């Protein structure tokens, strides 16, 4: 019985220590912020046969099957986006579109908003990507901000 208890407590101590100091994180596990509230209830009218959204400069979007924003959206989903007027229209958690260095339109989430000698910048990342996108985006780089997903 003594050997069993010694083995049991040795295992238990090792288990607890490994959980405290060496707990693995799930791949891609990170805090994801929710998008800002870009459409208050005073700008939405719901009728039996239609919905009216009072939003200027709306852009309709469809998505390609890249998987970078799963599970938030994927191929087959559609979205409504608006063109931001000032940098304060964009917050951490917002999903924005921009053109990358290869000329591809990217739809990713803002994970950081900061300021440097050149002004306000944004760091973006796909929800399903392990690392953020390279470089800093400036306000003029951002084309649209997503405010509604239509599945």
C-alpha positions in Angstrom: 0.0 0.0 0.0 2.9 2.4 0.8 4.4 2.0 -2.7 1.0 2.7 -4.3 0.5 5.9 -2.2 4.1 7.1 -3.0 3.5 6.4 -6.7 0.1 8.1 -6.6 1.3 11.3 -4.9 4.4 11.4 -7.2 2.1 11.2 -10.2 -0.3 13.8 -8.8 2.6 16.2 -8.0 4.0 15.8 -11.5 0.6 16.3 -13.1 -0.1 19.5 -11.0 3.4 21.0 -11.8 3.1 20.3 -15.5 -0.3 21.9 -15.6 1.0 25.0 -13.8 4.3 25.4 -15.7 4.0 23.6 -19.0 0.3 23.7 -20.0 0.2 23.7 -23.8 -1.9 26.4 -25.5 -4.3 25.3 -28.3 -3.0 26.3 -31.8 -4.2 29.7 -32.6 -5.6 30.4 -29.1 -5.7 34.1 -28.5 -8.1 36.7 -27.3 -10.3 37.9 -30.2 -12.1 41.2 -29.7 -15.6 41.7 -30.9 -16.2 44.3 -33.6 -17.4 47.8 -32.6 -21.0 48.8 -32.7 -21.3 50.5 -36.0 -25.1 50.4 -36.4 -27.3 51.6 -33.5 -30.9 50.6 -33.2 -32.0 54.1 -34.2 -30.6 53.4 -37.7 -32.5 50.1 -38.2 -36.1 49.9 -39.3 -37.7 46.5 -39.4 -41.0 46.0 -41.4 -42.9 42.8 -42.3 -41.6 42.8 -45.9 -38.2 44.5 -45.6 -35.4 45.9 -43.4 -34.0 49.4 -43.8 -30.5 50.2 -42.6 -29.5 53.9 -42.5 -25.9 53.6 -43.5 -24.1 55.8 -46.1 -21.5 54.3 -48.5 -22.5 50.7 -48.1 -20.6 48.0 -50.0 -21.9 44.5 -50.6 -19.2 41.8 -50.2 -18.8 38.1 -50.9 -15.9 35.9 -49.7 -13.5 33.5 -51.2 -12.7 30.2 -49.5 -9.4 31.1 -47.9 -10.3 29.9 -44.4 -8.5 32.7 -42.7 -11.6 34.0 -40.9 -13.2 30.7 -40.0 -15.5 30.2 -38.1 -16.7 33.8 -38.1 -17.4 33.6 -41.9 -16.4 31.5 -44.9 -17.1 31.0 -48.5 -20.9 31.5 -49.2 -21.4 34.2 -46.6 -22.0 37.8 -47.6 -21.5 41.0 -45.8 -22.4 44.7 -45.6 -19.5 47.1 -45.2 -19.1 50.8 -45.1 -16.3 53.2 -46.0 -14.8 54.7 -42.9 -14.4 58.5 -42.9 -11.9 58.9 -40.1 -9.5 56.6 -38.2 -11.7 56.8 -35.1 -14.3 54.8 -37.2 -12.0 51.8 -36.8 -11.5 50.0 -33.5 -9.7 46.8 -32.3 -12.0 43.9 -33.1 -13.3 45.5 -36.3 -13.1 43.5 -39.5 -11.6 45.6 -42.3 -10.7 45.1 -46.0 -7.4 46.3 -47.5 -5.2 45.5 -50.5 -2.0 43.6 -49.6 1.3 43.9 -51.4 0.3 41.3 -54.0 -2.8 43.3 -55.0 -5.2 40.9 -53.2 -8.1 42.2 -51.2 -7.8 40.9 -47.7 -10.6 40.8 -45.1 -9.1 40.5 -41.5 -9.7 41.6 -38.0 -7.9 44.6 -36.4 -5.9 43.2 -33.5 -4.0 46.3 -32.5 -4.4 50.0 -33.0 -1.5 52.2 -32.3 0.4 55.4 -33.0 3.9 56.2 -34.2 5.7 59.1 -35.8 3.7 58.6 -39.0 0.3 58.6 -37.1 -2.3 56.0 -36.4 -1.7 52.5 -37.6 -3.5 49.2 -37.5 -2.3 45.6 -37.2 -4.6 42.9 -38.7 -4.9 39.2 -38.5 -7.2 36.5 -39.8 -9.1 34.8 -36.9 -7.8 31.4 -38.1 -4.2 32.5 -38.7 -1.4 32.0 -36.2 0.4 35.3 -36.8 -0.7 38.8 -37.6 -0.4 40.2 -41.1 3.0 41.8 -42.0 3.4 45.5 -41.7 1.3 48.4 -40.4 -1.8 49.6 -42.1 -2.6 53.3 -42.2 -6.1 54.7 -42.4 -5.7 55.3 -46.1 -4.9 51.6 -46.7 -8.3 50.5 -45.2 -11.1 50.3 -47.8 -14.1 49.2 -45.7 -15.3 48.1 -42.3 -17.6 45.1 -42.1 -20.7 45.7 -40.0 -23.1 42.9 -40.9 -22.7 39.3 -42.0 -25.4 37.6 -44.0 -25.2 33.8 -43.9 
